Amino acid sequence: MGKIVEIAKILVSPTEKLIDVIRAAIGKAYEPRYEKRMSDAKAYEITTVANALRDSSDIPITYSKEGLTMSTTDFDEFKKRTQSRLAYQELTKQKNIESVADYAYAQLEGAADVPNDPVDQDWINRFFNSVADVSNEDMQLLWGKILAGEVKQPGSFSLRTLETLRNMSKKDAELFVKIAPFLVSITSDSQKVLSSDDELCEKYGLSYGKIIMILDECGLINSSAFLTFNLSLTKEQEIPVYTLERVALLRGLNDNSVKISFGVHTLTKVGLELFNLIDAKPNNEYFSDFIKNIESANKGKVVATIHSVNTIQNGGINYKKEPIEIIKSDNK
């Protein structure tokens, strides 16, 4: 009889795996920082280098019938300044890369071992080419979280997400963080929505023109005014709508199955990947208004009870049985 041997996955330290990923992108240039525990390594100070390299003198150029000319001495000085500029640019890029790597290391330090699944080389190349031009500390932190997440679980962040983030400004990122407390899950973690009701959005400062449209242009949210979410409800079956702190259980009011609909803006796949990096406390008042808005749009069809969430694990929601609020209108 044949014998089946189950091979256990090899687990490795996440920080060691991170160093391997960095080495695959920029060689051993980062290792001195790692060896100094990521804190005291200061091989260079970019402002000092910049001051040493700066040379603002002009090149004397003359024009004659032979054309533009400059002396050999002047041209040699010109080459030196060109080399200085290129050196400064490369040093700046290296500093940016190492800052992002530091943030990633901080995210992974002390974390449990992770599977030794390799990070895709094309992904690594795209990532480090992108972060080389990121100097803002807040954006570097966000990029560091992405790198840490990809080390933990390769495939968590798509190349499209890297490209989208690369083209985002700090202001764009701040707008996305602003809407995070108002995003609601519908039936599964794979779908995050924001109400498209103008009155409700304006109440919580979620201006369509100043926030939603901009995030749509960034590729983080679908802002179509005609996008609706449709659910089929029965009196016996409960459908959850939830955040990390509240869950609303929707049921039909009648014995027969009923269909309800309500307008929403949905996160794109890129938006969902980035949302998972944000530690946002849900706005419970908004959530209650969101459910009331669903009931009002489907009056006489649906009843909802809102409960406090204990835990959410693997798509399962554990909540307190006693409802915080019951939302129901007369069946007319």
N, C-alpha and C positions, 0 to 999 in steps of 0.2 A: 504494500500500500504506500502510495506516495505521501510525503510529509510536507505540509505547508509551513514554511517558516515566515513569521511576520517580522519584518525588519523595522525596528523603531526609528523614528526620525531623529537625526542628530541635532542636538541643541547646542547653541553657542552663546557666548556673552554678547548682548546687543551692542556694547561699545566696541568690542573687538571686530564685530561684523561691520560696524560703521567705519572703522579704520580701514578695513579691506576695501570698502566701497570708495572711500576717499582716495586710497592708493590707486585704485583702478582709474580714477579720473585725473589726478595730478601727481602721480608717483609718490615719492617719499617726502615731499616737501612739507607735509603737515605733521610728520611723525615727531619732530622735536617738541611741538606743542603738546602732543599726546603724552610724551615721556615726562614732561614737566607738569602733568596733571591738569592741563588745560587752563591754568590760572595765572602762573607767573611767567609764561613764555612771552617775551617781548623782543623778538629778534630785530625789529625795527620799529620806529615811530614814524608814521607816514608824513606827519607835518614837518618833522625835522628833515626827512629826505626831500620833501618838496622844497623847503627853503634852501637846502644845499644845491638842488638842481636848477632852481629858478634863475633864468638869465633873460632879462627883458631888453637887452640892447638890440638895436636894429642893424640890418645888414646893408652897408652902403652899396647901392646898385647904380650903375651909370648906363646911359642909353646913347648909342652912337649909330652910325650907318651900318656897323657890323652887328647891331642888335644889343640885347641886354648882356652885360658882363659884370662879374664880381671878381675880386682878387682871390688868389688861392688861399691866402690867410683868412679872408672873410668867409670863404666857402668852408674851410676847415672848422671855423667857429660855428657856422650854420649846421654842419653835420653833428657837431658835439651837442648843440641845443636840440637837434632832432632826436638824437640818441637819448638825451636827458628826458625829453618829453615822453618817448616811448617807454623808458624805464619807469617813469612816474606812473604812467597809465597801467603798466603791468603790476607795479607794486600795489596800486590801489585795488586792482582786480584781485590780487592775491589776498590782500587784507579782507576784502569783502567775502571771499570764499572761506577764509579761516573763521571769520565771525559767524557765518551761517553754520559751519561745522561745529563751532563751540556751542551754539544754541542746540543743535541736534544732540551733541554729546550730553549736555545737561538734561535733555529730555530722557535719554536712555540710561544715564548713570544710575545704578541701583535697581534697574528693572530686571524682571525675571528673564532667564535664558529664552532665546527664540529659535525657531527652526532655521537651519542653515541653508534655506532656499536662496539662490543667487538673485541679486538685483540685476535687471536687464541692462546690458552695457549701453545700448542706445539711450535708455532712460538716464543713466548716469551721465553720459556725455551732454545730453540736453539740459539736465539739471544744473551742472556746474558751469556750462556756458551761460546759462540764464543768471545765476546768482553772482557772477563776476561783476555785473553792472549794478547790483543792488547795494546802495550805501545806507539807506534809511534803516534804523535799528528795529523799528516795529515790523517792517517788511522782512528784515533778516530773520526775526523771530518766527514769523509765519513760514518762511522757507525752511527754517530749521526744523519746525514741526513736521513739515512734509517729508523731509529727508529721514527723520526719525521714524515716521509712520511707514515709509517704504522699506526701511531696514527691518522693521518688525514684521511686516507682511508685504512682500513684493507684489505689485499689481494694485496697491491701494489707490494710487494716484496716476491718472492717465497722462500721456504726453500732451493731450489737449488741455488738461488742467494746468500743466507747467506753462504752456504757451499763453493761456488766459491770464494767469497770475503775472507773467512777465510783462504783459501789456497794461496791468492795473497800476494805478497810482495809489499813494497812501490814502487819499481822500476816498477813492473807490472802495478800498478795503474797509475804511471806517463806516461807510454807508452800509456795507454788507453786515458788519458787526452790529450796526444799529437795528437791522430788521430781524436779527437772529432770535431775540426773545419772543417774537411774535409768530414764529413758524410753528406749524401744527402738523402732526403726523396723522395720516388717514390710513387706517387698516394695517399698515406695515411701515417699517422704518425706511423703505425704499422710496417713499413719497412724502415730501415736505411741502406744505402749502401756506399761502398767506391770503387772507380774504381780499377779494377785489372790490368789495363794497366801498364806494368812495367815502361815504359818511363815516364808516367804521375806521377806514385808513386815516382820514383826516383827524379823527378824534385822538389817535395815538401818534400823530406827527409823521405818518408814512405817506408823504406827498407823492402822488403819481409822477408829476413832472420833475420833481427835485430828487427823488430817490429811486422809485421803481423803474422808470424809463432808463436811467443811467445804468442800473444794474442789469437791465435787459441788454443794453448796448455792450456791457462787459461780458455777456454770455453766462450770467449767473442765474437769471430768472426769466421765466416766460411771462410776459406782461400782457398778452392778448386779452382784450376786453371781452372776448367771446368764449374764453375758456371756462368750462364748467365741470364740476365733479358730480358724477351720477352714482347713486347707491340704490340698491333694491332692499327694502326692509320688510320684515314680518313682525308680527306681535311677539313671536316666540324667540326670534333670533336677535341678539344684540351685536351691534357693530361699533367697535371702539374708535374714538377720535381722541388723540392724547398728546401730552407733552411729558417731560420728565417728572412733573409734579401733579398733573391732573389728568383724569381720563373721563370722557363723556361717553356714556353708553346710549347709542341711538336705537330705538325700536319703533316699529310702525304702531299706529293707534288702532288699526282695524285688523280683523282676522285675515283678510286677504293681503297678499304682497303689494306693497306700494313703492313707487319710484320717487325719489327726491333728488333735487339738484341745487347747486349753489355755485356762485362764481368764485374763482380762485386764481391766484398767480402761483405757479409751481416752480420749484427750483429745477434747474437743469442738472444733468449728471455732474458737470463741473461744480456747480453750486453746492450740490449735495456733498461732494468730496471735501470741499473747503469748509462747509458747515460743520463737519465732524471734527474739525480742528478747534472750533470756538467753544469756550466755556461760557455759555450764556444762560443766565437764570430766566426761566420762562416767566412771562407776564401773565399772572393768573387772572387779573381783571379783564385783560384782553381776551383770554381764552373763554371766559364766561360770556362775554359779548359776542364772540365768534359763534358759539353754540346757539345763543339766542337769535343771532342773525340767520342761522340755518333753519331754526324752528319757524321764524317769522316768514322766511321765503317759502316754506312748505307747510303753512298753517293748516292744522287739522289732519296732518298726515303722520307727524312724528312726535315722540316724547323723548326727552333726554334726561338722564341723571348724571350729575357730576360728582366724582369721587376723588379722594386723595390717593396718589400712587405711593405704594411702598417700594417696589422694585420693578425694573424692566429687565428681563434676561431672555436672550434668544427669541425675541419677539413676543414673549409671554409677559402679561402685565399683572402684577399682584397689587391689589388695591383694597382700601377699606370699604367694607360692604355698606356701611351707613353713608348715604349720599350727603354731600355738602349742599347741593342745590338740585331742585327738580324743575325742568323747563318744559312746560306743556300749555297748550291752548285748547279751547273748546273745539270739538270736531264739528265744523260747519261746512 
